[in-house]
Amino acid sequence: MKGKQSFMNELKDKSPKELVALRKKYREELFALKMKNEVRGLKETHQIGDLRVKIARINTVLHAKLAK
């Protein structure tokens, strides 16, 4: 995963519509990873946690943009 600060800076530059689309993409990836993990096909389980953190960061930036 990229550094936290660079990822957050990238998110701040995006519009709310782009953030929602990115969040949807990450949620779909997260679902796929969870399903793969259930059938014991996922070797790098840390990816699940990384995606959850990315989604939370997107939600934080999105909430801040919509609150303005």
N, C-alpha and C positions, 0 to 999 in steps of 0.2 A: 504494500500500500504506500502511496505517496506520503510525503510529510503532511502532517495535519494542517499546517498553516497554508501550504500551497493549495491543498484541496479546498480549504475554506475560501481562499481568495478566488479560485475558479468559480465556486458556487455563488459568491457575491456578485460576480460579473454577469450571471445569467438572469434571464427574466423569470417571473413566476411560472409562466407556461412551460419554459424549458426545464425548470426544476421539477415540476409535476411529471413531465415525460421521463426525466432521468430517474425519479423515484419509482415510477412504474416499472422501468427497465430493471432496476436493481431488485425490486420486489419479485419479479419473475425469475431472475437469476437465483435469488435466495430460495424460492420455492423449489427450483430445480435441484439446487445443492442439497436441500433438506431431503428431498425424495431419493436422491442418489445416496445420501448418507444412510437412509433407512435400510437400503438393500446392501449395505456395507460396500459400496462401490466408490466411496470418497476417501481418498488417502490424505488429503490436506484439509482436515476439518476446521482449521483456523479460518478458512475462507468464509465460513458461515458467520463467525463473529465479526470479521472485517466488513462484510456487507451490512450487517445489522448496524454497525457504527456509522457507516457511510449514509445509510437511510436516516438515521437519527440526526446526523449533521445536516442533511438536506432539509429535514423537517424543521430544524432550528432556524436555518436561514430563510426558509419559506415563510415560517410564522413571523419572523422579524420584518420581512418585506411586506406581508399582508397587513401587519399591524400599523404601518405608517399611514 
